[in-house]
Amino acid sequence: MNTSKNNIAWGIRIVISFLFLLSAVAKLYPSPYFAISTFEVKQLYPMGFSEGFAPYFSRVLIGIELALGFLILQKNFLRSIIVPATILLLFVFTAHLTIETIQNGGNSGNCGCFGSLLPMTPIEAILKNVAAMGLLVWLLMIVPKNNEKGHNFWMLTTVTLASILALFMLAPIQPLESQFTVSEPEESVNDTVVASPIDTVATQVIVKDTVKKTTEVKPEIKAELNEPTKHKSGYAQYFSHIDKGRKTLCFFVPGCDHCRDAAKELTELRKKTKDFPEISIIFMNEEADLIPNFFKYAGAEYPYKIIEVIPFWKVLGSGKDTPGVKYLWNGNEYKYYWGITDNKFDVIDFEKLINKPYSELKK
């Protein structure tokens, strides 16, 4: 192979190596277990992977990406195994993204190729993969067909197994039964709640007594007229009184700047609003040591629970993202803000919402 082709070949190998190493490392950002668990919930679960199989598949897949990033730079079985395997992996990714684009559209959302480090839409990822496959085909055309007898196959297996093992060591799989742990008592904060006037107002009901021919006034609580029928929200396992009265339920990550801003806005609104719906928080167990700083920034402390990463994403809801803020009344959900785009928390809208009487709310 002449010097020009050799330089081109090395240029392609370096570019492909960079893409694969970046893809593997990005899926571990900002922390391995959090990133991989998020990848499983947002990418693998929607594809039909089970909760038991997804943790193994995710680590093996990222380990293979990491291994190919290294192996593309060495000469052993480069043309017969490494380059074809790399093309095959990119083809599988591209086929999946194409199907997703056809079904759901590919102009929004994060495909997960580079985790949360470099968000990329499915269409952008398809274009990237097609370009990479084109480069790899070019590489096959200019790399000479050497006799690969005597090449070191153990180099391939050692690097691949070491990369996969590294992923299992960086992000150990947690038993499913240990993922729903709760670490903070509900009474962690004494939050004063003022009873709403509509909860205590009585009405007069005229009851006709056909025997005495007189009328009498019978007091009756107007709950049925002024508040919704009680409903089980599903969050009573975290906060026992969540289905009683008006509540603000939040889903936050301690280190999330958007979550901190939402908490601060809620605190400021609460200070100027009478009968504000009691705030409770479900925290993801990611950087839980930042919770004191979270409350310091928010300007107040609230009752909270901490749950593990995967259960948190499940409780938050499929396709949802943080920060999450729900307005509940007697367990009935009247508004759910989530993420930082179209459905993001809007403090002005929330203020209008909580000041509406039940008669103006539509479930």
C-alpha positions as CSV (number, residue, x, y, z in Angstrom):
1,M,0.0,0.0,0.0
2,N,1.5,3.3,-1.1
3,T,2.0,6.2,1.3
4,S,-1.1,8.1,0.2
5,K,-3.5,5.2,0.7
6,N,-1.8,4.4,4.0
7,N,-2.4,7.9,5.3
8,I,-6.0,7.8,4.1
9,A,-6.5,4.4,5.9
10,W,-5.0,5.7,9.1
11,G,-7.2,8.8,8.9
12,I,-10.3,6.7,8.6
13,R,-9.3,4.4,11.4
14,I,-8.6,7.3,13.7
15,V,-12.0,8.9,12.9
16,I,-13.9,5.6,13.5
17,S,-12.0,4.9,16.7
18,F,-12.8,8.4,18.0
19,L,-16.5,8.0,17.2
20,F,-16.8,4.6,18.9
21,L,-14.7,5.5,22.0
22,L,-16.7,8.8,22.4
23,S,-20.0,6.8,22.0
24,A,-19.0,4.3,24.7
25,V,-17.6,7.0,27.2
26,A,-20.6,9.3,26.6
27,K,-23.0,6.5,27.6
28,L,-21.2,6.6,31.0
29,Y,-21.8,10.3,31.6
30,P,-22.3,11.9,34.2
31,S,-21.9,8.6,36.2
32,P,-21.7,5.0,34.9
33,Y,-24.7,3.5,36.8
34,F,-27.0,6.5,36.3
35,A,-26.1,6.8,32.6
36,I,-26.4,3.1,31.8
37,S,-29.7,2.8,33.8
38,T,-31.1,5.8,31.9
39,F,-30.0,4.2,28.6
40,E,-31.8,1.0,29.5
41,V,-35.1,2.7,30.5
42,K,-35.2,5.2,27.7
43,Q,-33.7,3.1,24.8
44,L,-33.9,-0.6,25.6
45,Y,-37.2,-0.9,27.5
46,P,-39.2,0.7,24.6
47,M,-37.6,-1.9,22.3
48,G,-39.0,-4.7,24.4
49,F,-36.0,-5.7,26.4
50,S,-37.0,-7.2,29.8
51,E,-35.8,-5.7,33.1
52,G,-33.7,-8.7,33.8
53,F,-32.0,-8.9,30.4
54,A,-31.5,-5.1,29.7
55,P,-28.7,-4.6,32.3
56,Y,-26.6,-7.3,30.8
57,F,-27.2,-6.3,27.2
58,S,-26.5,-2.6,27.8
59,R,-23.1,-3.4,29.4
60,V,-22.1,-5.9,26.8
61,L,-23.1,-3.5,24.0
62,I,-21.2,-0.6,25.4
63,G,-18.2,-2.9,26.1
64,I,-18.2,-4.0,22.4
65,E,-18.3,-0.3,21.3
66,L,-15.4,0.4,23.5
67,A,-13.5,-2.6,22.2
68,L,-14.0,-1.8,18.6
69,G,-12.8,1.7,19.3
70,F,-9.4,0.2,20.3
71,L,-9.3,-2.7,17.9
72,I,-9.8,-0.6,14.8
73,L,-6.3,0.9,15.5
74,Q,-4.5,-2.5,15.5
75,K,-3.7,-4.8,12.6
76,N,-4.9,-8.2,13.7
77,F,-7.8,-9.5,11.6
78,L,-8.5,-5.9,10.7
79,R,-10.0,-6.6,7.3
80,S,-11.6,-9.9,7.9
81,I,-13.2,-9.3,11.3
82,I,-12.9,-5.9,12.9
83,V,-14.0,-3.7,10.0
84,P,-17.0,-6.0,8.9
85,A,-18.1,-6.2,12.6
86,T,-18.0,-2.5,12.9
87,I,-20.0,-2.0,9.7
88,L,-22.5,-4.6,11.0
89,L,-23.0,-2.9,14.3
90,L,-23.5,0.5,12.6
91,F,-26.0,-1.2,10.2
92,V,-28.0,-2.6,13.1
93,F,-28.1,0.8,14.8
94,T,-29.1,2.5,11.6
95,A,-31.9,0.0,10.9
96,H,-33.3,0.5,14.4
97,L,-33.2,4.3,14.0
98,T,-34.8,4.2,10.6
99,I,-37.7,2.1,12.0
100,E,-38.1,4.5,14.9
101,T,-38.0,7.5,12.5
102,I,-40.7,6.0,10.3
103,Q,-42.9,5.2,13.3
104,N,-42.4,8.3,15.5
105,G,-40.6,10.9,13.5
106,G,-36.9,11.6,13.8
107,N,-36.7,15.3,14.3
108,S,-36.9,15.3,18.1
109,G,-35.7,13.3,21.0
110,N,-32.3,11.9,21.9
111,C,-31.4,8.7,20.1
112,G,-28.9,7.9,22.9
113,C,-25.9,7.3,20.6
114,F,-23.8,9.7,22.7
115,G,-25.9,9.5,25.9
116,S,-26.8,12.8,27.5
117,L,-23.4,14.2,26.8
118,L,-24.1,15.0,23.1
119,P,-27.9,14.7,22.4
120,M,-28.6,13.7,18.8
121,T,-31.9,13.2,17.0
122,P,-32.5,9.9,15.2
123,I,-32.1,11.5,11.8
124,E,-28.8,13.1,12.8
125,A,-27.6,9.7,14.1
126,I,-28.6,8.0,10.8
127,L,-26.6,10.5,8.8
128,K,-23.6,10.0,11.1
129,N,-23.8,6.2,10.8
130,V,-24.2,6.2,7.0
131,A,-21.1,8.4,6.8
132,A,-19.2,6.1,9.1
133,M,-20.2,3.0,7.1
134,G,-19.1,4.8,3.9
135,L,-15.7,5.4,5.4
136,L,-15.4,1.8,6.5
137,V,-16.2,0.5,3.1
138,W,-13.6,2.8,1.7
139,L,-11.2,1.4,4.2
140,L,-11.9,-2.1,3.0
141,M,-11.1,-1.1,-0.5
142,I,-7.7,0.3,0.3
143,V,-6.5,-2.1,2.9
144,P,-4.5,-4.9,1.2
145,K,-5.7,-8.5,1.4
146,N,-2.9,-9.8,3.5
147,N,-2.5,-13.4,4.5
148,E,-3.8,-13.3,8.1
149,K,-2.3,-16.6,9.1
150,G,-0.3,-16.0,12.2
151,H,-2.3,-13.0,13.3
152,N,-3.0,-12.9,17.1
153,F,-6.7,-13.8,17.6
154,W,-6.2,-13.5,21.4
155,M,-5.6,-9.8,21.0
156,L,-9.2,-9.5,19.8
157,T,-10.7,-11.6,22.5
158,T,-8.6,-10.1,25.3
159,V,-9.5,-6.5,24.4
160,T,-13.2,-7.3,23.9
161,L,-13.6,-9.3,27.2
162,A,-11.6,-6.7,29.1
163,S,-13.8,-3.9,27.8
164,I,-17.0,-5.7,28.7
165,L,-15.7,-6.7,32.1
166,A,-14.7,-3.0,32.7
167,L,-18.3,-2.0,32.1
168,F,-19.6,-4.5,34.7
169,M,-17.1,-3.2,37.2
170,L,-17.8,0.4,36.6
171,A,-21.6,0.0,36.9
172,P,-22.4,-3.2,38.9
173,I,-25.9,-4.6,38.3
174,Q,-28.1,-4.1,41.3
175,P,-30.7,-6.7,42.3
176,L,-34.2,-5.8,41.3
177,E,-35.5,-6.3,44.8
178,S,-33.1,-3.7,46.2
179,Q,-34.0,-0.9,43.8
180,F,-37.1,0.4,45.6
181,T,-35.4,1.5,48.8
182,V,-36.7,4.5,50.6
183,S,-34.3,6.5,52.7
184,E,-36.1,9.5,54.2
185,P,-39.1,9.6,56.5
186,E,-42.1,11.5,55.3
187,E,-41.9,13.7,58.4
188,S,-38.5,14.9,57.5
189,V,-39.9,18.5,57.2
190,N,-42.7,20.1,59.1
191,D,-44.6,22.0,56.5
192,T,-47.5,24.1,57.7
193,V,-50.6,23.6,55.6
194,V,-53.6,25.9,55.9
195,A,-56.9,24.3,55.4
196,S,-58.8,25.5,52.4
197,P,-62.1,27.3,53.1
198,I,-63.9,25.0,50.8
199,D,-63.1,22.0,52.9
200,T,-65.0,23.4,55.9
201,V,-67.9,25.4,54.5
202,A,-71.3,23.9,55.4
203,T,-74.5,24.1,53.4
204,Q,-78.1,24.2,54.5
205,V,-80.3,21.4,53.3
206,I,-84.0,21.8,53.7
207,V,-85.5,18.5,54.9
208,K,-89.3,18.3,54.9
209,D,-90.8,16.4,57.8
210,T,-94.2,15.1,56.6
211,V,-95.3,14.3,60.2
212,K,-94.5,17.5,62.0
213,K,-95.0,19.7,59.0
214,T,-91.9,21.7,59.8
215,T,-88.5,22.3,58.2
216,E,-85.1,21.9,59.9
217,V,-81.5,22.8,58.8
218,K,-79.1,19.9,58.5
219,P,-75.4,20.9,58.2
220,E,-73.5,18.9,55.6
221,I,-69.9,19.2,54.3
222,K,-69.7,20.5,50.8
223,A,-66.8,18.2,49.9
224,E,-68.8,16.5,47.1
225,L,-69.6,19.9,45.5
226,N,-66.3,21.7,46.1
227,E,-63.6,19.0,45.6
228,P,-63.1,15.9,43.5
229,T,-64.0,12.4,44.5
230,K,-61.1,10.7,46.3
231,H,-58.9,8.6,44.0
232,K,-55.7,6.5,44.6
233,S,-52.8,8.2,42.8
234,G,-50.4,5.3,43.4
235,Y,-48.0,7.4,45.4
236,A,-49.2,6.5,48.8
237,Q,-46.3,4.2,49.3
238,Y,-44.1,7.3,49.3
239,F,-46.3,9.8,51.1
240,S,-49.2,8.4,53.1
241,H,-51.3,11.6,52.9
242,I,-50.7,12.3,49.2
243,D,-54.3,11.4,48.2
244,K,-55.8,13.8,50.8
245,G,-56.5,17.3,49.7
246,R,-54.4,19.4,47.3
247,K,-50.8,18.4,46.8
248,T,-47.8,19.3,44.7
249,L,-45.7,16.2,43.9
250,C,-42.2,16.8,42.4
251,F,-39.8,14.5,40.7
252,F,-36.3,15.9,41.0
253,V,-32.6,14.9,40.5
254,P,-30.5,16.6,43.3
255,G,-27.8,17.7,40.8
256,C,-30.2,18.9,38.1
257,D,-30.1,22.7,37.6
258,H,-33.5,22.7,36.0
259,C,-34.9,20.8,39.0
260,R,-33.4,23.3,41.4
261,D,-34.8,26.3,39.5
262,A,-38.3,24.6,39.5
263,A,-38.0,24.1,43.3
264,K,-37.0,27.7,43.8
265,E,-39.9,29.0,41.8
266,L,-42.3,26.8,43.8
267,T,-40.9,28.1,47.0
268,E,-41.3,31.7,45.9
269,L,-44.9,31.1,44.8
270,R,-45.7,29.2,48.0
271,K,-44.5,32.2,50.1
272,K,-47.1,34.5,48.5
273,T,-49.9,32.1,48.0
274,K,-52.4,31.2,50.8
275,D,-53.5,27.6,50.9
276,F,-50.6,26.5,48.7
277,P,-50.8,22.7,47.8
278,E,-48.4,20.9,50.1
279,I,-45.1,20.1,48.3
280,S,-43.5,16.6,48.5
281,I,-40.5,15.5,46.5
282,I,-39.3,12.2,45.1
283,F,-35.6,12.3,44.5
284,M,-33.6,10.1,42.2
285,N,-30.7,8.4,44.1
286,E,-28.1,10.1,42.0
287,E,-25.8,12.5,43.9
288,A,-28.1,12.3,46.9
289,D,-25.4,14.1,49.0
290,L,-26.4,17.3,47.1
291,I,-29.9,17.3,48.6
292,P,-28.9,19.8,51.4
293,N,-27.5,22.2,48.8
294,F,-30.6,21.6,46.7
295,F,-32.9,22.8,49.5
296,K,-30.6,25.7,50.3
297,Y,-30.9,26.9,46.7
298,A,-34.6,26.3,46.7
299,G,-35.0,28.4,49.8
300,A,-37.0,25.8,51.8
301,E,-37.1,22.2,52.8
302,Y,-39.8,19.8,52.0
303,P,-40.8,16.1,52.8
304,Y,-38.9,13.8,50.4
305,K,-38.1,10.3,49.4
306,I,-35.1,8.9,47.6
307,I,-35.5,6.0,45.2
308,E,-33.1,4.2,42.9
309,V,-32.4,5.3,39.3
310,I,-34.5,2.8,37.3
311,P,-37.5,2.9,39.7
312,F,-37.4,6.7,39.5
313,W,-37.7,6.7,35.7
314,K,-40.6,4.3,36.0
315,V,-42.4,6.4,38.5
316,L,-41.7,9.5,36.4
317,G,-43.4,7.9,33.5
318,S,-42.4,6.5,30.1
319,G,-41.0,9.1,27.8
320,K,-40.9,11.7,30.6
321,D,-37.9,13.7,31.8
322,T,-37.0,15.9,34.8
323,P,-38.0,18.1,36.4
324,G,-41.4,16.7,36.9
325,V,-44.2,18.6,38.8
326,K,-47.7,17.2,39.4
327,Y,-50.8,19.0,40.8
328,L,-53.0,16.4,42.6
329,W,-56.3,16.9,44.4
330,N,-57.6,14.0,46.4
331,G,-55.3,11.8,44.4
332,N,-56.7,13.1,41.0
333,E,-54.1,14.4,38.6
334,Y,-55.0,17.8,37.0
335,K,-51.6,18.8,35.6
336,Y,-48.3,17.2,34.9
337,Y,-45.3,19.3,33.9
338,W,-42.1,17.5,32.8
339,G,-38.9,18.0,31.0
340,I,-37.4,21.2,29.7
341,T,-39.3,21.6,26.4
342,D,-43.0,21.8,25.5
343,N,-44.3,20.4,28.7
344,K,-41.8,22.1,31.1
345,F,-42.9,23.6,34.4
346,D,-44.5,27.0,34.0
347,V,-44.9,28.8,37.4
348,I,-47.3,31.4,36.0
349,D,-49.6,28.6,34.6
350,F,-49.3,26.7,37.8
351,E,-50.3,29.7,39.9
352,K,-53.4,30.1,37.8
353,L,-54.2,26.4,38.1
354,I,-54.0,26.1,41.8
355,N,-56.2,29.2,42.3
356,K,-59.0,27.7,40.3
357,P,-62.0,26.2,42.2
358,Y,-62.9,22.6,41.5
359,S,-65.8,23.7,39.3
360,E,-63.4,25.2,36.8
361,L,-61.0,22.2,36.7
362,K,-61.4,19.6,34.0
363,K,-59.9,16.2,34.6
